[in-house]
């Protein structure tokens, strides 16, 4: 809705949009960021574990781009939002949104996900190890420890030397020394027994991380969204416009994720009932009668965008 409002304003003023990048992350607020990954679950954990397993598709400088899963978390972009730099990775099929936004012919269009810096380099290790694979079941003898589970993905290695083997494996993909600390912090090298059997590697990893990355009662989550537009105005001058949203939750129940997902839906339902929205059938909220009322009411709940930019 926020993107559509800007797109239609630029078009109404005679502008031509050349690039649209939109990145969003469901993150942890800085004051509750107390683990090496800078992340806790505020969304369906299974979706987080399996994120990116379909090839990312987008258009960049007029060329279609395809980033397969095994490269998704290493082929990232650095996105700056209010002086904080995040990792941004491409999110599934951006091409399908071009028509929905009315941006046919646009040279660059990317939708992506934000994570705190360093997350993607470490998550890529889980991907390369095979721990996010959900296509087969682990049939190792039980009881199975996490350490033994991990050893199954590192060939020619004694279980007594898992840490050394893990460091060597990490060095194939990154020189970031903090990645090893992140991986170890999950407990994946511990002798703790895996409490579930006959499940996929992804399910075992999810079960482990759900304990490590759970929101505590007083934790605050944070939604960060950034739309970055480049467009030519009616006189041909080139502009960049950045529209940022940062929403912080109140606690582990009244989260920023709950607000930004639930409130727009509730407002839309109300506006259908009172006649402010007269559209029929199944529609997406890219019509002015939906986004105008909804965005205005969301401001009452502190959900506001800050726009900046100028001629470049």
C-alpha positions as CSV (number, residue, x, y, z in Angstrom):
1,X,0.0,0.0,0.0
2,X,2.7,2.5,0.9
3,X,4.6,1.7,-2.3
4,X,1.5,2.1,-4.4
5,X,0.8,5.5,-2.9
6,X,4.2,6.7,-3.9
7,X,4.1,5.1,-7.4
8,X,0.8,6.7,-8.2
9,X,2.0,10.1,-6.9
10,X,5.1,10.0,-9.1
11,X,3.0,9.0,-12.1
12,X,0.4,11.7,-11.5
13,X,3.2,14.3,-11.4
14,X,4.4,13.1,-14.9
15,X,7.4,11.1,-13.6
16,X,8.8,7.9,-14.9
17,X,10.0,5.3,-12.4
18,X,13.4,3.7,-13.4
19,X,14.1,1.6,-10.3
20,X,12.1,0.3,-7.4
21,X,13.7,-1.7,-4.6
22,X,11.6,-2.7,-1.6
23,X,13.2,-4.5,1.4
24,X,11.5,-5.6,4.7
25,X,12.6,-7.4,7.7
26,X,10.9,-8.8,10.8
27,X,13.8,-8.2,13.3
28,X,14.6,-7.9,16.9
29,X,14.8,-4.4,18.4
30,X,18.4,-3.3,19.4
31,X,17.6,-3.3,23.1
32,X,16.5,-6.9,22.9
33,X,19.3,-8.1,20.6
34,X,21.2,-10.4,22.9
35,X,22.3,-13.3,20.7
36,X,25.1,-13.4,18.1
37,X,22.7,-13.7,15.2
38,X,20.8,-10.5,15.9
39,X,17.6,-12.4,15.3
40,X,14.7,-14.0,17.1
41,X,11.5,-15.6,15.7
42,X,8.6,-13.1,15.2
43,X,7.2,-15.0,12.2
44,X,6.4,-18.6,11.5
45,X,9.7,-20.4,12.3
46,X,9.2,-23.0,9.5
47,X,9.0,-20.2,6.9
48,X,12.3,-18.8,8.2
49,X,14.1,-22.1,8.1
50,X,12.8,-22.8,4.5
51,X,13.2,-19.2,3.2
52,X,14.5,-18.8,-0.2
53,X,14.3,-22.4,-1.4
54,X,12.7,-21.3,-4.7
55,X,14.9,-19.3,-7.0
56,X,14.8,-15.6,-6.6
57,X,13.7,-13.7,-9.7
58,X,14.0,-10.0,-10.4
59,X,15.0,-7.5,-13.1
60,X,18.1,-5.3,-12.8
61,X,19.1,-2.7,-15.4
62,X,16.8,-4.3,-17.9
63,X,18.1,-7.8,-17.5
64,X,16.2,-10.7,-15.8
65,X,18.2,-12.1,-12.9
66,X,17.9,-15.5,-11.3
67,X,19.6,-16.3,-8.0
68,X,19.4,-20.0,-7.0
69,X,19.0,-21.1,-3.4
70,X,22.6,-22.1,-2.9
71,X,23.8,-18.5,-3.7
72,X,20.9,-16.6,-2.2
73,X,22.5,-15.8,1.1
74,X,26.0,-14.9,-0.3
75,X,24.7,-12.8,-3.2
76,X,23.3,-10.0,-1.0
77,X,23.0,-6.2,-1.1
78,X,23.7,-3.8,1.8
79,X,20.7,-1.7,2.6
80,X,21.0,1.4,4.8
81,X,18.0,2.5,6.8
82,X,18.3,5.4,9.2
83,X,22.2,5.0,9.4
84,X,21.9,1.3,10.1
85,X,23.2,-1.1,7.5
86,X,21.4,-4.4,6.9
87,X,21.9,-7.5,4.8
88,X,19.3,-7.7,2.1
89,X,18.6,-10.8,0.1
90,X,16.2,-11.2,-2.9
91,X,12.8,-12.6,-2.0
92,X,11.3,-15.1,-4.3
93,X,9.6,-13.8,-7.5
94,X,9.8,-10.0,-7.8
95,X,8.8,-10.2,-11.5
96,X,5.2,-11.1,-10.7
97,X,4.7,-7.8,-8.8
98,X,5.6,-5.6,-11.8
99,X,2.1,-5.8,-13.3
100,X,0.5,-5.5,-9.8
101,X,2.3,-2.2,-9.3
102,X,1.6,-1.0,-12.8
103,X,5.4,-0.8,-13.5
104,X,5.5,-2.6,-16.9
105,X,8.8,-1.8,-18.6
106,X,10.7,-0.8,-15.4
107,X,14.4,-1.5,-15.8
108,X,15.0,-2.5,-12.1
109,X,12.5,-4.1,-9.7
110,X,13.6,-6.0,-6.6
111,X,11.7,-7.1,-3.5
112,X,13.9,-8.5,-0.7
113,X,14.2,-9.4,3.0
114,X,16.3,-7.6,5.6
115,X,18.5,-9.2,8.3
116,X,21.0,-7.7,10.6
117,X,24.5,-7.6,9.3
118,X,26.3,-11.0,9.4
119,X,23.1,-13.1,9.5
120,X,23.2,-14.1,5.9
121,X,26.9,-15.2,5.9
122,X,26.2,-17.5,8.8
123,X,22.8,-18.8,7.5
124,X,24.6,-19.6,4.3
125,X,26.7,-22.2,6.2
126,X,23.5,-24.0,7.3
127,X,22.3,-24.0,3.7
128,X,25.7,-25.3,2.3
129,X,25.9,-28.0,5.0
130,X,22.4,-29.2,4.0
131,X,20.7,-28.5,7.4
132,X,17.8,-26.6,5.8
133,X,16.9,-29.5,3.5
134,X,13.3,-30.6,4.0
135,X,13.2,-33.3,1.3
136,X,14.1,-36.4,3.2
137,X,14.0,-37.9,6.7
138,X,17.0,-38.5,9.0
139,X,17.2,-42.2,9.7
140,X,20.3,-42.3,12.0
141,X,20.2,-44.5,15.0
142,X,18.5,-43.0,18.1
143,X,19.2,-41.5,20.5
144,X,20.8,-38.9,18.3
145,X,22.7,-35.9,19.7
146,X,23.0,-32.6,17.8
147,X,26.7,-33.2,17.6
148,X,26.3,-36.5,15.9
149,X,23.6,-35.0,13.7
150,X,26.0,-32.3,12.5
151,X,28.8,-34.9,12.0
152,X,26.7,-36.6,9.5
153,X,27.1,-33.6,7.2
154,X,30.9,-33.4,7.5
155,X,32.7,-36.2,5.7
156,X,35.9,-37.9,6.9
157,X,35.7,-36.3,10.3
158,X,35.8,-37.9,13.8
159,X,33.0,-36.7,16.1
160,X,35.8,-35.5,18.5
161,X,37.0,-32.9,15.9
162,X,33.7,-31.4,14.8
163,X,34.7,-27.8,15.7
164,X,37.9,-28.0,13.7
165,X,36.1,-29.5,10.7
166,X,33.3,-26.9,11.0
167,X,35.9,-24.0,10.9
168,X,37.4,-25.5,7.8
169,X,34.0,-25.8,6.2
170,X,33.1,-22.2,7.0
171,X,36.4,-21.0,5.5
172,X,35.3,-22.3,2.1
173,X,32.5,-19.6,2.1
174,X,33.6,-16.7,4.2
175,X,36.5,-15.1,6.1
176,X,34.1,-13.7,8.7
177,X,35.4,-15.1,12.0
178,X,32.1,-14.3,13.7
179,X,30.3,-16.9,11.6
180,X,31.8,-19.7,13.7
181,X,30.6,-18.1,16.9
182,X,27.1,-17.8,15.5
183,X,26.9,-21.4,14.4
184,X,28.3,-22.7,17.8
185,X,25.8,-20.4,19.7
186,X,22.9,-22.4,18.4
187,X,24.0,-25.6,20.2
188,X,24.4,-27.6,17.0
189,X,27.7,-29.1,18.3
190,X,26.3,-30.0,21.8
191,X,25.8,-33.5,23.1
192,X,22.2,-32.7,23.9
193,X,19.8,-35.4,22.5
194,X,17.6,-34.4,19.6
195,X,14.1,-34.8,21.0
196,X,12.4,-35.7,17.8
197,X,12.9,-38.6,15.3
198,X,12.0,-39.5,11.8
199,X,12.0,-35.9,10.6
200,X,14.0,-33.9,8.0
201,X,17.2,-32.0,8.7
202,X,15.2,-28.7,8.4
203,X,12.8,-29.8,11.2
204,X,15.7,-30.7,13.5
205,X,17.3,-27.3,12.9
206,X,14.0,-25.6,13.4
207,X,13.3,-27.3,16.7
208,X,16.8,-26.4,18.0
209,X,16.5,-22.7,16.9
210,X,13.0,-22.3,18.3
211,X,14.5,-22.7,21.8
212,X,17.5,-20.5,21.1
213,X,15.7,-17.7,19.2
214,X,12.4,-17.5,21.2
215,X,11.1,-14.1,22.1
216,X,11.2,-13.6,25.9
217,X,8.2,-11.9,27.6
218,X,9.7,-8.4,27.6
219,X,11.5,-8.7,24.3
220,X,10.7,-6.0,21.7
221,X,10.7,-6.9,18.0
222,X,11.0,-4.5,15.1
223,X,9.7,-4.2,11.6
224,X,12.1,-2.3,9.2
225,X,10.9,-1.5,5.7
226,X,12.6,0.5,3.0
227,X,11.3,1.5,-0.4
228,X,14.0,3.0,-2.7
229,X,12.8,4.7,-5.9
230,X,14.8,6.2,-8.7
231,X,12.7,8.2,-11.2
232,X,12.9,11.0,-13.8
233,X,10.6,13.9,-13.2
234,X,8.5,15.6,-16.0
235,X,11.5,17.7,-16.9
236,X,13.8,14.7,-17.2
237,X,15.7,15.3,-13.9
238,X,16.7,12.2,-12.0
239,X,15.5,11.8,-8.4
240,X,15.9,9.3,-5.7
241,X,13.2,8.9,-3.1
242,X,13.5,6.7,0.0
243,X,10.6,5.8,2.2
244,X,11.4,4.1,5.5
245,X,9.2,2.5,8.1
246,X,10.4,1.4,11.6
247,X,7.9,-0.1,14.0
248,X,8.9,-1.4,17.4
249,X,6.7,-3.8,19.4
250,X,5.5,-3.4,23.0
251,X,6.4,-6.9,24.3
252,X,6.4,-10.5,23.1
253,X,2.6,-10.5,22.6
254,X,1.9,-7.0,21.3
255,X,4.6,-7.2,18.6
256,X,5.4,-5.0,15.7
257,X,4.8,-8.0,13.5
258,X,1.3,-8.4,15.0
259,X,0.6,-4.7,14.5
260,X,1.7,-4.4,10.9
261,X,0.1,-7.6,9.8
262,X,-3.1,-7.4,11.9
263,X,-4.1,-3.7,11.9
264,X,-4.2,-3.2,8.1
265,X,-6.5,-6.2,7.8
266,X,-8.8,-5.0,10.7
267,X,-9.0,-1.5,9.2
268,X,-9.8,-2.9,5.8
269,X,-12.6,-5.0,7.3
270,X,-14.1,-2.0,9.1
271,X,-13.9,0.1,5.9
272,X,-15.7,-2.6,3.9
273,X,-18.4,-2.7,6.5
274,X,-18.9,1.1,6.7
275,X,-18.8,1.4,2.9
276,X,-15.5,3.3,2.5
277,X,-14.2,0.4,0.4
278,X,-16.7,-0.6,-2.4
279,X,-14.5,-3.0,-4.4
280,X,-15.9,-6.4,-5.0
281,X,-14.3,-9.8,-5.2
282,X,-10.8,-10.9,-4.3
283,X,-8.5,-7.9,-4.7
284,X,-5.1,-6.8,-3.5
285,X,-4.8,-3.5,-1.7
286,X,-3.3,-1.5,-4.6
287,X,-6.4,0.6,-5.2
288,X,-6.5,4.1,-3.7
289,X,-9.8,3.4,-2.0
290,X,-8.0,0.8,0.1
291,X,-4.6,2.2,0.7
292,X,-5.6,5.8,1.3
293,X,-8.0,5.1,4.2
294,X,-5.8,2.4,5.6
295,X,-2.5,4.3,5.7
296,X,-4.1,7.3,7.2
297,X,-5.6,5.3,10.1
298,X,-2.4,3.3,10.6
299,X,-0.7,6.6,11.5
300,X,-2.9,6.7,14.6
301,X,-1.1,3.6,15.8
302,X,2.4,4.9,15.1
303,X,2.8,3.2,11.7
304,X,4.2,6.0,9.6
305,X,6.7,6.3,6.8
306,X,9.5,8.9,6.6
307,X,10.3,10.0,3.1
308,X,13.6,11.6,2.0
309,X,15.5,12.2,-1.2
310,X,16.1,14.7,-4.0
311,X,17.8,15.2,-7.3
312,X,20.8,12.9,-8.0
